[in-house]
Amino acid sequence: MEELKQRICRDGKIRGSNEVLKVDSFLNHQMDVAFLQAIGQEFRRRFEGCQVDRILTIEASGIGIACLAAPSFDNAPVVFAKKNKTKNIAGDVYISTVESFTQGKRPYNIFVSKEFLKAGEKVLLIDDFLANGSALSALIDIVHQAGAEVVGAGIVIEKAFQPGGEIIRGKGVRVEALARIERMSEETGVVFCE
């Protein structure tokens, strides 16, 4: 998605050891709603012909993206995996574990109420980044626990220099990344995959 690549180059900031790309000015802290709606339409175009009964994401950064993509998928319900089991999640839940890259590889559990994910459903995963694949792997695990089917994963930005894309595709999941980064550094900026 050319507009996304331009936005990353213009507004993105590379931090740390050239592995952190901050796009919080338009994607995952402050959100450019019109731009996210265009991203949702692009996901619909890429998953044309796929039945999508439900969209699943993980809190917090994926929620806005998934919600603005939902109208493009006939207003499929959006469910997000919670990072903390609260009193609001009563009853049976699906649980999986994530080792977050952005949180220093510290593992944590995610939860989805069994009430909101049913056997036989066709589920589209949506998230902002794909780096090491742990969050998506946990979401895939939850979908499988429910007896549902993953129809694909819509990713806004894939860091192709990290192993996540290969891991998720190796599980047989179709990954559609709107921008794939080959490499990046503070000195040279972002280089996209061809």
Backbone bond lengths (Angstrom), bond angles and torsions (degrees), N, CA, C in turn:
res aa  C-N    CA-C-N  psi(-1)  N-CA   C-N-CA  omega(-1)  CA-C   N-CA-C  phi
1 M - - - 1.458 - - 1.534 107.35 -
2 E 1.293 114.88 107.01 1.464 120.88 -171.87 1.530 112.81 -60.84
3 E 1.321 116.79 -40.60 1.461 119.78 179.93 1.539 111.14 -61.36
4 L 1.318 117.00 -37.16 1.458 121.29 178.00 1.528 110.62 -66.25
5 K 1.312 117.22 -44.30 1.467 120.52 178.76 1.529 110.85 -59.56
6 Q 1.331 115.37 -43.54 1.464 118.90 178.58 1.523 111.11 -62.71
7 R 1.299 116.32 -39.95 1.466 120.63 -179.31 1.527 110.77 -66.92
8 I 1.325 117.08 -40.00 1.466 120.80 177.34 1.526 109.77 -61.44
9 C 1.325 116.65 -46.11 1.471 120.36 -179.41 1.528 111.72 -64.78
10 R 1.318 117.12 -37.84 1.462 121.17 -177.39 1.533 112.23 -77.75
11 D 1.333 117.15 -45.47 1.467 120.72 -169.72 1.521 114.62 -111.19
12 G 1.324 118.01 -13.47 1.462 120.92 -178.64 1.520 111.40 -74.27
13 K 1.328 115.21 151.04 1.467 121.30 178.14 1.514 108.66 -130.69
14 I 1.317 115.53 129.06 1.460 121.40 178.83 1.512 108.29 -92.60
15 R 1.325 115.77 131.40 1.460 121.06 -174.96 1.526 111.08 -129.12
16 G 1.326 113.47 162.91 1.467 120.26 172.85 1.500 113.00 64.73
17 S 1.310 114.48 -134.21 1.467 120.63 -175.50 1.523 111.10 -89.69
18 N 1.323 116.54 39.37 1.463 123.01 178.45 1.525 112.82 62.20
19 E 1.331 117.40 25.14 1.460 120.99 176.97 1.520 112.27 -116.65
20 V 1.327 117.78 -9.75 1.461 121.06 -178.85 1.525 108.75 -108.26
21 L 1.330 115.11 122.62 1.458 121.65 176.18 1.521 107.30 -112.79
22 K 1.322 116.17 114.60 1.461 121.51 178.75 1.524 109.02 -89.71
23 V 1.315 114.99 118.79 1.464 121.52 175.47 1.528 108.25 -126.36
24 D 1.316 114.07 33.21 1.460 120.14 -174.72 1.520 113.80 -74.13
25 S 1.324 118.13 -8.98 1.461 119.72 179.08 1.531 111.95 -79.32
26 F 1.357 117.32 -13.78 1.465 118.50 -179.29 1.522 114.11 -141.42
27 L 1.344 118.88 -15.04 1.466 119.47 -171.02 1.526 114.54 -117.04
28 N 1.326 117.52 -50.36 1.465 116.96 -168.16 1.529 115.70 -131.25
29 H 1.298 117.26 20.31 1.471 120.91 168.35 1.526 106.45 -141.62
30 Q 1.309 116.19 -69.05 1.466 120.59 165.24 1.523 105.24 -90.92
31 M 1.337 116.64 131.39 1.457 119.76 -175.68 1.520 111.42 -113.52
32 D 1.318 115.52 130.37 1.456 122.67 173.80 1.535 105.88 -86.58
33 V 1.312 116.41 98.24 1.462 121.64 -170.22 1.525 111.92 -61.29
34 A 1.319 118.39 -45.49 1.466 120.39 179.66 1.526 110.52 -61.29
35 F 1.322 116.22 -39.63 1.463 120.25 178.65 1.532 110.57 -66.15
36 L 1.335 117.37 -40.63 1.468 120.42 178.87 1.527 111.02 -67.26
37 Q 1.330 117.73 -32.34 1.459 119.83 174.83 1.535 110.19 -64.29
38 A 1.327 116.71 -39.58 1.473 120.46 177.10 1.525 110.43 -64.84
39 I 1.317 116.91 -37.32 1.468 120.88 176.23 1.531 109.78 -62.81
40 G 1.329 116.82 -43.31 1.460 120.66 177.39 1.519 112.35 -60.07
41 Q 1.332 116.63 -40.59 1.468 120.76 177.93 1.527 111.12 -66.28
42 E 1.334 116.43 -35.92 1.463 119.51 177.58 1.523 111.12 -67.76
43 F 1.336 117.11 -39.16 1.475 119.17 174.81 1.527 110.08 -60.34
44 R 1.335 117.37 -41.78 1.471 120.64 179.15 1.528 109.96 -61.22
45 R 1.320 116.18 -43.30 1.468 119.85 179.26 1.523 110.44 -60.69
46 R 1.320 116.19 -43.60 1.462 120.15 -177.28 1.524 112.78 -71.47
47 F 1.311 117.42 -28.59 1.461 120.55 179.27 1.533 111.32 -105.35
48 E 1.328 116.24 25.30 1.463 121.72 178.02 1.529 109.01 -54.70
49 G 1.314 115.67 136.04 1.464 120.64 178.84 1.517 114.03 87.42
50 C 1.324 117.81 -9.51 1.470 120.93 177.91 1.523 109.43 -89.94
51 Q 1.309 115.59 131.95 1.461 119.58 172.56 1.524 108.01 -73.95
52 V 1.327 117.11 130.45 1.454 122.43 177.58 1.533 107.48 -128.25
53 D 1.332 115.33 107.88 1.466 120.96 178.90 1.519 111.94 -86.95
54 R 1.334 115.72 -25.63 1.458 120.18 -174.25 1.524 108.00 -157.54
55 I 1.331 115.82 146.52 1.462 121.89 173.74 1.516 107.16 -108.97
56 L 1.321 116.54 132.32 1.466 122.14 -179.71 1.521 109.05 -120.51
57 T 1.323 115.42 133.91 1.457 121.67 177.32 1.524 108.11 -140.45
58 I 1.306 115.72 -172.36 1.457 121.05 -179.31 1.527 107.92 -128.21
59 E 1.335 116.02 143.61 1.465 117.02 178.85 1.512 109.62 -72.11
60 A 1.274 118.74 148.03 1.445 126.60 5.00 1.528 110.60 -110.67
61 S 1.314 118.09 -32.44 1.470 120.44 -169.55 1.518 114.51 -64.37
62 G 1.298 118.03 -27.07 1.459 119.63 -178.87 1.512 114.40 -78.02
63 I 1.328 117.83 -17.57 1.464 120.60 -171.70 1.532 112.18 -63.34
64 G 1.313 117.65 -51.24 1.460 120.11 -178.99 1.515 111.75 -60.39
65 I 1.322 117.06 -42.64 1.463 121.49 -179.62 1.525 110.08 -62.39
66 A 1.339 116.07 -47.16 1.468 120.69 -179.22 1.526 111.20 -63.12
67 C 1.327 116.98 -42.61 1.467 120.37 -178.80 1.523 111.59 -64.77
68 L 1.312 117.57 -36.83 1.456 119.69 179.97 1.527 112.09 -81.68
69 A 1.337 117.32 -14.91 1.463 120.73 173.00 1.531 111.12 -83.40
70 A 1.323 117.67 -29.95 1.466 122.28 -173.58 1.531 114.26 -52.40
71 P 1.344 120.21 -43.38 1.473 118.30 179.29 1.529 113.26 -59.17
72 S 1.306 117.13 -28.31 1.467 120.76 178.31 1.522 111.68 -74.78
73 F 1.327 116.84 -13.70 1.466 122.87 178.32 1.529 109.83 -113.52
74 D 1.331 115.84 46.65 1.469 122.30 178.82 1.523 111.77 52.91
75 N 1.324 115.75 37.70 1.470 122.15 178.75 1.525 113.02 56.85
76 A 1.325 115.50 40.38 1.466 119.87 175.31 1.525 108.41 -55.54
77 P 1.325 117.80 139.92 1.469 119.20 178.19 1.521 111.04 -62.25
78 V 1.323 115.32 143.37 1.463 121.76 176.62 1.525 108.30 -104.77
79 V 1.318 115.66 128.46 1.461 122.16 175.13 1.518 106.46 -119.28
80 F 1.334 116.36 138.08 1.454 117.28 175.56 1.517 109.66 -121.88
81 A 1.335 114.03 138.95 1.452 120.52 175.33 1.518 108.29 -71.97
82 K 1.330 115.22 130.58 1.462 120.43 179.50 1.521 109.49 -90.50
83 K 1.317 114.40 148.47 1.465 120.01 -179.36 1.518 112.46 -90.34
84 N 1.314 116.46 -9.92 1.469 120.78 177.38 1.514 108.70 -135.42
85 K 1.313 116.37 135.08 1.462 120.03 175.73 1.522 107.49 -83.68
86 T 1.312 114.91 112.14 1.458 120.86 -177.31 1.527 109.59 -107.41
87 K 1.311 116.21 177.03 1.462 121.09 176.83 1.522 111.40 -64.38
88 N 1.335 116.25 -21.42 1.464 120.41 177.96 1.520 112.24 -68.33
89 I 1.318 116.70 -23.42 1.464 120.19 177.79 1.517 107.11 -100.24
90 A 1.313 114.77 86.14 1.466 120.17 179.45 1.522 108.40 -95.22
91 G 1.303 115.90 151.07 1.458 120.08 176.12 1.512 112.58 86.77
92 D 1.315 114.17 -156.75 1.458 121.11 -173.72 1.523 111.93 -75.96
93 V 1.318 114.73 140.31 1.457 121.13 178.93 1.521 109.88 -135.62
94 Y 1.313 114.76 155.66 1.460 121.78 167.23 1.516 105.93 -91.16
95 I 1.328 117.07 139.66 1.465 122.28 -177.84 1.524 108.57 -129.87
96 S 1.318 115.53 138.44 1.458 121.44 171.17 1.527 107.71 -145.55
97 T 1.320 116.34 168.67 1.462 121.28 -175.17 1.520 110.79 -116.10
98 V 1.336 114.82 137.18 1.463 123.24 178.16 1.522 108.04 -116.71
99 E 1.325 115.36 139.97 1.461 121.06 170.11 1.518 105.59 -112.08
100 S 1.328 116.33 99.96 1.457 121.75 -169.80 1.527 112.54 -79.24
101 F 1.330 115.05 129.28 1.458 120.82 174.94 1.520 110.71 -65.79
102 T 1.331 116.33 -43.31 1.463 119.68 -175.62 1.523 112.88 -76.67
103 Q 1.328 116.77 -13.80 1.459 119.31 178.26 1.533 111.31 -109.12
104 G 1.320 115.76 31.51 1.460 121.11 173.63 1.511 114.62 71.06
105 K 1.340 116.99 29.53 1.466 122.93 177.99 1.522 112.95 61.45
106 R 1.310 116.35 21.49 1.458 120.71 176.88 1.527 108.05 -80.45
107 P 1.344 118.83 123.01 1.465 120.04 -178.29 1.527 112.27 -73.12
108 Y 1.322 115.21 146.76 1.463 121.79 174.48 1.526 107.83 -149.11
109 N 1.319 115.82 157.50 1.456 121.21 178.75 1.513 110.27 -90.33
110 I 1.337 115.18 150.87 1.456 121.47 170.50 1.524 107.74 -120.63
111 F 1.337 114.78 153.64 1.452 120.90 -173.06 1.524 110.49 -133.56
112 V 1.330 116.03 139.43 1.461 122.58 171.03 1.518 106.78 -133.69
113 S 1.320 116.22 128.15 1.454 120.70 177.45 1.527 110.25 -63.77
114 K 1.330 115.70 134.96 1.465 120.12 178.90 1.521 112.05 -62.40
115 E 1.307 116.56 -18.47 1.455 122.28 178.51 1.534 111.78 -64.02
116 F 1.331 117.32 -27.24 1.459 121.20 -171.18 1.522 114.84 -108.83
117 L 1.312 118.02 9.77 1.464 121.53 178.32 1.521 107.36 -147.03
118 K 1.325 116.48 116.36 1.463 121.49 -170.46 1.530 111.90 -118.35
119 A 1.313 114.79 154.17 1.465 121.72 176.48 1.518 109.75 -57.97
120 G 1.311 114.96 140.87 1.455 121.56 176.57 1.516 115.24 86.47
121 E 1.323 117.87 -11.59 1.460 119.53 -179.90 1.527 111.23 -71.40
122 K 1.322 114.44 150.50 1.463 122.31 174.94 1.523 106.88 -98.43
123 V 1.339 116.37 119.38 1.464 121.30 -170.03 1.524 110.33 -118.38
124 L 1.335 115.16 129.49 1.460 121.68 173.53 1.520 107.87 -102.14
125 L 1.314 117.19 127.01 1.456 122.81 176.03 1.526 108.32 -89.97
126 I 1.318 116.73 138.07 1.465 120.87 176.70 1.521 108.41 -134.50
127 D 1.340 115.76 136.55 1.468 120.03 175.94 1.519 109.49 -153.45
128 D 1.334 115.01 166.44 1.460 119.61 -177.55 1.519 111.83 -77.97
129 F 1.339 117.47 -45.38 1.469 121.74 -175.91 1.518 111.39 -127.03
130 L 1.316 115.41 150.56 1.460 123.19 166.59 1.522 106.10 -125.70
131 A 1.327 116.22 114.22 1.466 121.58 -179.46 1.533 109.10 -120.90
132 N 1.310 116.71 -79.65 1.469 120.84 -179.31 1.526 113.32 -96.25
133 G 1.313 117.42 -11.17 1.464 121.21 172.57 1.512 115.87 87.76
134 S 1.324 117.83 2.24 1.462 119.54 -175.99 1.528 112.53 -66.90
135 A 1.323 117.97 -44.32 1.464 120.59 -179.60 1.526 110.56 -63.36
136 L 1.325 117.44 -46.61 1.465 120.02 179.20 1.521 111.40 -64.76
137 S 1.330 117.28 -38.98 1.469 120.22 177.49 1.527 110.82 -59.70
138 A 1.334 116.73 -40.98 1.463 120.77 178.82 1.524 110.89 -66.39
139 L 1.338 117.94 -40.52 1.460 120.79 177.51 1.527 111.03 -64.83
140 I 1.324 117.10 -40.95 1.466 121.43 177.15 1.527 109.50 -60.69
141 D 1.317 116.56 -43.64 1.463 121.57 178.47 1.532 110.37 -58.24
142 I 1.322 117.11 -44.95 1.468 120.92 -179.64 1.534 110.73 -63.73
143 V 1.321 117.49 -42.67 1.467 120.53 178.30 1.525 109.73 -60.42
144 H 1.320 116.65 -43.51 1.468 120.13 179.43 1.522 111.57 -66.36
145 Q 1.337 117.34 -38.66 1.467 120.02 176.38 1.526 110.44 -57.96
146 A 1.323 117.10 -35.90 1.459 121.87 -178.38 1.528 112.79 -76.76
147 G 1.328 116.68 -12.27 1.459 119.37 -175.36 1.519 111.88 78.02
148 A 1.330 116.23 19.47 1.460 122.07 177.63 1.528 109.02 -96.21
149 E 1.316 116.13 178.15 1.468 121.70 -176.65 1.521 110.68 -121.90
150 V 1.323 116.42 131.76 1.464 121.75 173.83 1.524 107.84 -81.88
151 V 1.342 116.95 118.92 1.463 119.61 177.89 1.519 111.46 -88.86
152 G 1.335 116.83 -16.24 1.445 120.56 177.99 1.510 110.98 162.37
153 A 1.323 114.32 177.44 1.459 121.91 178.36 1.522 108.20 -129.53
154 G 1.317 115.55 120.84 1.455 121.76 175.36 1.521 108.74 -97.07
155 I 1.312 116.18 115.59 1.458 122.58 -175.18 1.526 107.83 -118.10
156 V 1.316 116.75 132.56 1.459 118.74 178.58 1.524 109.77 -71.54
157 I 1.345 117.66 -51.92 1.465 121.13 -176.99 1.531 109.31 -130.79
158 E 1.310 116.29 123.17 1.461 121.84 174.96 1.519 109.17 -106.63
159 K 1.307 116.41 127.47 1.463 121.44 172.02 1.528 106.35 -87.63
160 A 1.331 115.58 90.93 1.459 121.26 -173.55 1.523 112.65 -66.79
161 F 1.329 117.64 -14.71 1.464 121.34 177.96 1.528 111.42 -82.21
162 Q 1.318 117.82 -4.74 1.455 122.44 174.91 1.530 107.97 -108.25
163 P 1.337 119.22 162.26 1.469 121.35 -167.51 1.528 116.62 -79.72
164 G 1.332 119.56 -5.27 1.456 121.04 -172.54 1.511 115.40 -57.58
165 G 1.319 117.34 -45.97 1.466 120.28 -179.29 1.512 112.15 -59.30
166 E 1.309 116.49 -44.26 1.465 120.95 179.01 1.530 110.60 -64.81
167 I 1.313 116.79 -40.95 1.468 120.73 179.86 1.526 110.61 -62.90
168 I 1.328 117.10 -48.92 1.467 120.87 -176.87 1.525 110.75 -67.81
169 R 1.318 117.83 -44.05 1.463 120.04 177.39 1.522 110.50 -63.55
170 G 1.332 116.75 -33.42 1.467 121.53 176.74 1.517 113.15 -64.53
171 K 1.323 117.36 -20.50 1.465 122.21 175.64 1.530 111.11 -84.15
172 G 1.336 116.51 1.39 1.453 121.27 -179.60 1.519 114.08 83.80
173 V 1.327 117.31 16.12 1.461 121.24 -178.97 1.527 109.35 -94.79
174 R 1.306 115.18 131.69 1.465 121.08 175.51 1.527 108.55 -73.19
175 V 1.327 116.53 122.55 1.457 122.10 179.07 1.520 108.64 -112.28
176 E 1.319 115.40 125.05 1.465 121.79 174.57 1.522 107.59 -115.90
177 A 1.322 115.88 103.35 1.467 121.86 178.30 1.523 108.58 -100.75
178 L 1.317 116.51 130.25 1.458 120.43 -176.50 1.519 112.83 -77.03
179 A 1.325 116.35 -24.40 1.470 121.66 173.59 1.525 106.71 -143.14
180 R 1.328 116.59 126.89 1.465 121.45 178.96 1.528 107.96 -114.57
181 I 1.324 115.09 121.61 1.463 120.94 -176.97 1.517 109.65 -96.27
182 E 1.325 115.30 123.72 1.465 121.42 178.30 1.524 111.11 -79.28
183 R 1.351 114.72 -42.92 1.469 120.33 178.00 1.520 108.06 -163.44
184 M 1.335 114.44 162.83 1.461 118.76 178.49 1.513 108.75 -158.43
185 S 1.321 114.43 151.30 1.461 120.49 174.61 1.521 107.67 -157.60
186 E 1.316 115.11 159.04 1.465 119.30 178.44 1.528 110.71 -62.23
187 E 1.326 117.22 -31.69 1.465 121.82 -177.52 1.525 112.80 -75.48
188 T 1.337 116.45 -45.40 1.472 120.02 -173.45 1.509 114.05 -102.23
189 G 1.329 118.31 -12.48 1.457 121.08 -176.82 1.514 111.80 83.54
190 V 1.324 115.81 -154.81 1.472 123.03 -175.20 1.516 109.22 -100.38
191 V 1.340 115.99 132.51 1.460 122.30 173.20 1.524 106.37 -115.04
192 F 1.324 116.37 123.07 1.457 121.94 -177.41 1.529 110.92 -91.35
193 C 1.320 116.04 151.82 1.463 122.21 173.58 1.512 108.59 -68.41
194 E 1.294 115.70 147.25 1.480 120.30 177.83 1.505 110.60 -80.54
